[in-house]
Amino acid sequence: MTEKEILKETITKVMKSVYDPEIPVDIWELGLIYEINIDDEANVQIIMTLTAPNCPVAESMPNEVKEKVQNVKGVKSVKLDLVFDPPWDKDKMSEEAKLMLGFL
């Protein structure tokens, strides 16, 4: 496993510690993280969305994600892009999240 792969795995674990306050599932399993890109200098770019543009945590959740990833050992910088295209829908959730929320 390369250093980038290890770093990405660690970042993924950190994202699984961030929960949508209205849904008892972490943002990774909800499918809110669209991309994690890491360059050769360990600068991280995260592309994420929210369940809705007017989500009550539209300000705080992206900041929480950015801060937690910035604190991962080896990460040089974090750029977080919040996007709403494509819009989130329940099909982006993992099977585990769908099961937890009774969609299966």
Z-matrix of the N, CA and C atoms (Angstrom, degrees):
N
C 1 1.452
C 2 1.538 1 108.44
N 3 1.320 2 116.07 1 132.24
C 4 1.468 3 119.67 2 -179.27
C 5 1.528 4 110.49 3 -77.49
N 6 1.333 5 115.34 4 166.85
C 7 1.466 6 120.17 5 177.94
C 8 1.528 7 110.84 6 -60.95
N 9 1.340 8 116.81 7 -39.18
C 10 1.469 9 120.46 8 178.25
C 11 1.524 10 111.19 9 -62.69
N 12 1.329 11 116.29 10 -42.25
C 13 1.470 12 120.23 11 179.72
C 14 1.528 13 111.31 12 -64.86
N 15 1.323 14 116.25 13 -40.51
C 16 1.467 15 120.99 14 177.97
C 17 1.526 16 109.63 15 -64.51
N 18 1.334 17 116.28 16 -43.95
C 19 1.461 18 120.63 17 179.36
C 20 1.527 19 110.42 18 -62.82
N 21 1.310 20 117.07 19 -42.67
C 22 1.467 21 120.83 20 179.95
C 23 1.531 22 110.43 21 -64.21
N 24 1.314 23 117.05 22 -39.40
C 25 1.459 24 121.25 23 178.19
C 26 1.534 25 110.66 24 -63.65
N 27 1.334 26 116.43 25 -41.73
C 28 1.465 27 121.00 26 178.23
C 29 1.528 28 110.77 27 -64.99
N 30 1.319 29 116.60 28 -42.75
C 31 1.471 30 121.11 29 178.40
C 32 1.531 31 109.85 30 -62.42
N 33 1.316 32 117.37 31 -40.75
C 34 1.464 33 121.25 32 178.16
C 35 1.523 34 110.35 33 -60.60
N 36 1.330 35 117.47 34 -42.88
C 37 1.471 36 121.40 35 178.20
C 38 1.520 37 110.52 36 -61.00
N 39 1.331 38 116.68 37 -41.34
C 40 1.464 39 120.77 38 178.81
C 41 1.529 40 110.35 39 -62.92
N 42 1.322 41 116.51 40 -41.47
C 43 1.468 42 119.82 41 179.98
C 44 1.519 43 111.90 42 -64.62
N 45 1.316 44 116.81 43 -27.72
C 46 1.459 45 120.36 44 178.18
C 47 1.528 46 111.69 45 -73.20
N 48 1.329 47 117.43 46 -3.55
C 49 1.466 48 121.08 47 176.37
C 50 1.532 49 111.58 48 -97.87
N 51 1.335 50 116.79 49 0.79
C 52 1.461 51 121.37 50 179.25
C 53 1.526 52 107.80 51 -105.73
N 54 1.327 53 115.12 52 123.92
C 55 1.460 54 120.52 53 -176.85
C 56 1.520 55 111.42 54 -114.31
N 57 1.314 56 115.15 55 143.88
C 58 1.449 57 120.86 56 169.61
C 59 1.530 58 105.47 57 -70.74
N 60 1.337 59 119.21 58 125.53
C 61 1.461 60 120.16 59 -175.09
C 62 1.534 61 114.15 60 -66.11
N 63 1.314 62 117.70 61 -19.08
C 64 1.458 63 120.29 62 -178.63
C 65 1.523 64 113.05 63 -95.60
N 66 1.340 65 116.41 64 -13.45
C 67 1.461 66 121.53 65 -177.99
C 68 1.532 67 106.81 66 -130.26
N 69 1.321 68 118.96 67 126.08
C 70 1.476 69 120.34 68 -175.04
C 71 1.531 70 113.86 69 -77.70
N 72 1.332 71 116.05 70 48.43
C 73 1.464 72 121.76 71 -179.76
C 74 1.531 73 107.29 72 -137.51
N 75 1.334 74 117.06 73 145.25
C 76 1.464 75 119.75 74 -179.34
C 77 1.537 76 111.20 75 -73.16
N 78 1.330 77 114.89 76 160.20
C 79 1.469 78 120.74 77 -173.62
C 80 1.526 79 112.61 78 -65.65
N 81 1.328 80 117.67 79 -27.10
C 82 1.468 81 120.44 80 178.29
C 83 1.530 82 109.83 81 -67.90
N 84 1.337 83 116.29 82 -50.37
C 85 1.469 84 120.68 83 -178.84
C 86 1.531 85 111.41 84 -67.59
N 87 1.338 86 116.96 85 -28.52
C 88 1.466 87 120.23 86 177.01
C 89 1.528 88 112.11 87 -71.27
N 90 1.323 89 116.70 88 -16.55
C 91 1.469 90 119.94 89 -179.44
C 92 1.517 91 112.71 90 83.08
N 93 1.334 92 116.74 91 23.72
C 94 1.465 93 119.95 92 179.56
C 95 1.525 94 112.78 93 -80.22
N 96 1.326 95 117.49 94 -15.86
C 97 1.461 96 121.20 95 178.17
C 98 1.521 97 107.92 96 -95.60
N 99 1.322 98 116.34 97 114.12
C 100 1.462 99 120.79 98 -178.96
C 101 1.522 100 111.68 99 -86.56
N 102 1.340 101 117.47 100 -40.42
C 103 1.472 102 120.30 101 -177.91
C 104 1.515 103 110.64 102 -150.15
N 105 1.339 104 114.95 103 148.66
C 106 1.466 105 123.15 104 167.76
C 107 1.515 106 105.11 105 -127.77
N 108 1.322 107 116.26 106 116.18
C 109 1.464 108 120.76 107 178.89
C 110 1.525 109 108.52 108 -116.66
N 111 1.320 110 115.82 109 135.15
C 112 1.469 111 121.71 110 -179.56
C 113 1.514 112 107.63 111 -127.89
N 114 1.348 113 116.42 112 124.58
C 115 1.461 114 118.52 113 178.14
C 116 1.533 115 110.24 114 -88.71
N 117 1.324 116 116.66 115 -178.51
C 118 1.466 117 121.34 116 -175.31
C 119 1.523 118 113.95 117 -67.70
N 120 1.337 119 117.25 118 -17.03
C 121 1.472 120 120.75 119 178.20
C 122 1.528 121 112.15 120 -97.40
N 123 1.333 122 117.96 121 8.51
C 124 1.470 123 124.18 122 -179.85
C 125 1.526 124 112.74 123 70.90
N 126 1.347 125 116.37 124 27.30
C 127 1.454 126 120.65 125 169.50
C 128 1.522 127 106.33 126 -83.41
N 129 1.319 128 116.22 127 131.52
C 130 1.463 129 121.16 128 -173.71
C 131 1.527 130 109.84 129 -110.05
N 132 1.323 131 115.66 130 134.54
C 133 1.458 132 121.77 131 172.56
C 134 1.527 133 106.90 132 -117.22
N 135 1.326 134 115.24 133 127.69
C 136 1.458 135 121.17 134 178.38
C 137 1.524 136 107.64 135 -116.31
N 138 1.316 137 115.91 136 130.37
C 139 1.459 138 120.89 137 173.56
C 140 1.518 139 105.78 138 -112.53
N 141 1.333 140 115.09 139 118.80
C 142 1.458 141 119.69 140 -177.40
C 143 1.517 142 110.68 141 -137.85
N 144 1.315 143 114.85 142 168.87
C 145 1.454 144 121.73 143 176.95
C 146 1.516 145 108.37 144 -134.30
N 147 1.302 146 115.93 145 -178.63
C 148 1.459 147 122.87 146 174.30
C 149 1.527 148 107.39 147 -123.22
N 150 1.317 149 116.79 148 166.06
C 151 1.460 150 119.34 149 -179.91
C 152 1.524 151 111.53 150 -64.70
N 153 1.345 152 116.01 151 -26.00
C 154 1.469 153 121.16 152 176.85
C 155 1.526 154 108.58 153 -155.90
N 156 1.339 155 118.24 154 147.34
C 157 1.465 156 120.26 155 -179.40
C 158 1.531 157 113.31 156 -59.38
N 159 1.315 158 117.45 157 -31.01
C 160 1.467 159 120.37 158 -179.51
C 161 1.525 160 112.22 159 -95.52
N 162 1.302 161 116.88 160 22.69
C 163 1.462 162 123.60 161 178.77
C 164 1.529 163 109.62 162 -53.80
N 165 1.352 164 117.74 163 135.84
C 166 1.466 165 120.15 164 -178.51
C 167 1.531 166 114.36 165 -60.86
N 168 1.329 167 117.70 166 -20.07
C 169 1.466 168 120.59 167 -179.38
C 170 1.529 169 111.69 168 -105.57
N 171 1.328 170 116.83 169 24.06
C 172 1.470 171 121.17 170 -177.71
C 173 1.521 172 112.56 171 -57.36
N 174 1.321 173 117.77 172 -30.52
C 175 1.469 174 121.13 173 178.25
C 176 1.526 175 111.19 174 -88.87
N 177 1.319 176 116.47 175 -47.95
C 178 1.464 177 120.04 176 -170.61
C 179 1.523 178 114.59 177 -76.30
N 180 1.328 179 119.25 178 -39.46
C 181 1.470 180 120.01 179 -176.04
C 182 1.529 181 112.73 180 -64.04
N 183 1.340 182 120.20 181 -49.07
C 184 1.470 183 118.14 182 177.14
C 185 1.528 184 112.46 183 -58.42
N 186 1.322 185 117.67 184 -37.49
C 187 1.468 186 120.26 185 177.88
C 188 1.518 187 111.01 186 -65.80
N 189 1.328 188 117.37 187 -39.79
C 190 1.467 189 120.93 188 177.79
C 191 1.530 190 110.37 189 -62.36
N 192 1.333 191 116.75 190 -44.43
C 193 1.472 192 121.01 191 178.85
C 194 1.525 193 109.44 192 -60.55
N 195 1.326 194 116.40 193 -49.09
C 196 1.460 195 120.87 194 -177.63
C 197 1.528 196 111.06 195 -60.08
N 198 1.332 197 117.48 196 -45.78
C 199 1.468 198 121.04 197 -179.84
C 200 1.526 199 111.85 198 -63.11
N 201 1.317 200 116.84 199 -44.32
C 202 1.472 201 119.77 200 -178.49
C 203 1.528 202 111.15 201 -65.08
N 204 1.332 203 117.00 202 -41.27
C 205 1.469 204 119.88 203 179.29
C 206 1.529 205 109.77 204 -68.94
N 207 1.326 206 117.80 205 -38.42
C 208 1.470 207 121.14 206 178.78
C 209 1.527 208 110.80 207 -60.12
N 210 1.326 209 117.50 208 -29.30
C 211 1.456 210 121.69 209 -179.07
C 212 1.527 211 114.02 210 -84.15
N 213 1.323 212 117.69 211 -2.59
C 214 1.469 213 120.92 212 176.86
C 215 1.524 214 108.59 213 -71.22
N 216 1.315 215 115.52 214 129.58
C 217 1.469 216 120.28 215 179.76
C 218 1.526 217 110.24 216 -58.47
N 219 1.324 218 115.93 217 128.57
C 220 1.453 219 121.13 218 178.06
C 221 1.518 220 114.03 219 101.37
N 222 1.337 221 117.43 220 -16.22
C 223 1.462 222 120.77 221 179.44
C 224 1.529 223 108.93 222 -79.90
N 225 1.335 224 115.82 223 126.20
C 226 1.463 225 120.45 224 -179.86
C 227 1.529 226 111.12 225 -83.22
N 228 1.332 227 117.15 226 -50.59
C 229 1.464 228 120.89 227 179.52
C 230 1.521 229 109.00 228 -150.70
N 231 1.333 230 115.26 229 162.40
C 232 1.463 231 120.68 230 -179.68
C 233 1.521 232 109.00 231 -131.65
N 234 1.314 233 115.07 232 129.53
C 235 1.470 234 121.69 233 172.50
C 236 1.521 235 105.65 234 -118.73
N 237 1.322 236 115.97 235 123.67
C 238 1.459 237 120.25 236 -179.29
C 239 1.513 238 109.39 237 -114.04
N 240 1.321 239 115.46 238 124.51
C 241 1.457 240 121.68 239 177.08
C 242 1.521 241 108.16 240 -108.71
N 243 1.322 242 115.89 241 119.03
C 244 1.450 243 121.88 242 177.18
C 245 1.521 244 107.86 243 -94.30
N 246 1.324 245 116.63 244 119.73
C 247 1.467 246 121.39 245 -175.99
C 248 1.534 247 110.07 246 -124.11
N 249 1.313 248 115.55 247 156.17
C 250 1.465 249 120.32 248 175.67
C 251 1.522 250 111.20 249 -125.94
N 252 1.333 251 115.70 250 14.35
C 253 1.452 252 121.51 251 176.62
C 254 1.523 253 107.37 252 -133.80
N 255 1.305 254 120.72 253 112.03
C 256 1.451 255 125.33 254 6.56
C 257 1.528 256 111.31 255 -76.60
N 258 1.323 257 116.66 256 148.61
C 259 1.461 258 119.39 257 179.15
C 260 1.525 259 110.95 258 -67.72
N 261 1.322 260 115.11 259 148.87
C 262 1.459 261 120.49 260 177.97
C 263 1.522 262 109.66 261 -72.49
N 264 1.316 263 116.36 262 143.83
C 265 1.464 264 121.74 263 168.67
C 266 1.521 265 108.02 264 -146.94
N 267 1.313 266 116.69 265 169.20
C 268 1.468 267 120.00 266 -173.21
C 269 1.527 268 113.47 267 -63.62
N 270 1.322 269 118.52 268 -16.31
C 271 1.460 270 120.82 269 177.48
C 272 1.526 271 112.25 270 -68.40
N 273 1.329 272 118.01 271 -17.09
C 274 1.458 273 121.95 272 178.80
C 275 1.534 274 112.32 273 -81.13
N 276 1.327 275 116.61 274 -10.88
C 277 1.463 276 120.85 275 -179.76
C 278 1.529 277 110.69 276 -72.62
N 279 1.326 278 114.86 277 151.29
C 280 1.461 279 120.14 278 174.69
C 281 1.527 280 109.06 279 -70.66
N 282 1.320 281 116.11 280 162.91
C 283 1.462 282 120.62 281 176.24
C 284 1.530 283 109.85 282 -58.44
N 285 1.342 284 115.99 283 -38.70
C 286 1.462 285 121.60 284 -179.71
C 287 1.533 286 110.61 285 -60.74
N 288 1.346 287 116.39 286 -45.33
C 289 1.459 288 120.45 287 180.00
C 290 1.527 289 110.43 288 -65.36
N 291 1.322 290 116.91 289 -42.79
C 292 1.470 291 120.05 290 178.94
C 293 1.520 292 110.98 291 -60.75
N 294 1.328 293 116.43 292 -39.88
C 295 1.455 294 121.27 293 178.51
C 296 1.531 295 110.62 294 -65.10
N 297 1.346 296 116.54 295 -45.08
C 298 1.464 297 121.55 296 -179.84
C 299 1.524 298 112.04 297 -61.46
N 300 1.331 299 116.46 298 -34.34
C 301 1.457 300 120.59 299 -176.60
C 302 1.529 301 113.28 300 -95.80
N 303 1.335 302 115.88 301 4.00
C 304 1.458 303 120.25 302 175.19
C 305 1.517 304 114.84 303 79.00
N 306 1.344 305 117.59 304 22.26
C 307 1.459 306 120.63 305 177.98
C 308 1.525 307 112.71 306 -86.94
N 309 1.324 308 117.42 307 -6.36
C 310 1.477 309 121.04 308 179.11
C 311 1.517 310 109.92 309 -115.46
